[in-house]
Amino acid sequence: MAGSYFDGKVVLVTGGTGSFGNRFVARVIKDHNPEKVVVFSRDELKQSEMAKRITDPRVRFLLGDIRDLPRLRRAFHDVDVVVHAAALKQVPALEYNPFEAVQTNIIGAENIINAAIDESVERVIALSTDKAVNPTNLYGATKLCFEKLFVAGNNYAGGTKTRFSCVRYGNVVGSRGSVVPLFLEKRRGGVLPITHKDMTRFWITLDQSVDMVFYAANEMRGGEIFVPKIPSMKILDLAKAIAPDCRLEFVGVRPGEKLHEALLTDEESGRTVDAGNCFVIKPQVHWWPIGNWNGSKAVPTGFRYTSDANDTWLTTKDITAMVDAVS
């Protein structure tokens, strides 16, 4: 990509051995020209396995935990851009272990912000989720705090060069712990568990999520939340695509789970613009001229972006193709 922000930069990815991190590192090496890419994560086995798949000499691996601020400061030294993907995100586990969720998703976010400012990192793009919008579970609540921290991080950065923005998107097709691997496993037994027949979700591929981070890094001024325009799917259509011959067992909505997800609320519409491929939620406190964001148009007052009222839907055929690509 000519003129990419990542060209010639030292890039660090927290949680870099996860589903997103693996795809991001492969893509940034292939499509851009970074000086160095640092994978920062806790699991030495996953790092070893990733190093066997990605052998480019520009890729380095650092062990560490985002809960450890001194380690982050050392890791961020001479880094130009941080993509923050590390998180605890399994809803049932976090409901049972709430303090651990707070330590990683909230205190860890504060550590990222402080380390980035202290080490003069230019840009930080933090990955959020639709669960942060009107949260009904602890994971979503920690991600709401997470977004607030990263937007406000620009206030703390003051006159320094460090700027923070977020990317907020829906369920990633085939990511670890998601519904696709679950259904692929359960279909061997002939029965798929369905929470509710009317449930809908936003869906995004790993490549689309990576593309959104590339876009945000190039376009951000600081404090924006980037929301990609992505299709919705019905949970019943997913079941039909993965296992058309399986019996469906309706098990009920899990604690903290929604029937439909939202990526943008009507309360946010007053500071949201349509940038074509995405919506951009501008910060409430501006440290750059308020105007129209890069010439984009404001969305209508009261606009909401929800999975059940989307204007783009995946068919069973679309879903099958996406699942086949990751299974």
Buried (B, 14 or more C-beta within 10 A) or exposed (E): EEEBBBEEBBBBBBBBBBBBBBBBBBBBBEEBBBEBBBBBBBEEEBBEEBBEEBEEEBBEBBEBBBBBBEBBBEBBEEBBBBBBBBBBBBBEBBBEBEEEBBBBBBBBBBBBBBBBBBBBBBBBBBBBBBBBBBBBBBBBBBBBBBBBBBBBBBEBBEEBEBBBBBBBBBBBBBBEEBBBBEBBEBBEEEEBBBBBEEBBBBBBBBEBBBBBBBBBBEBBBBBBBBBBBBBBBBBBBBBBBBBEEBEBEEEEEEEBBBBBBBBBBBEBBBBBBBBEEBBBBBBEEBBBEEEEBEEBEBBEEEBBBBBBEBEEBBEBEBBBEBBEEBE
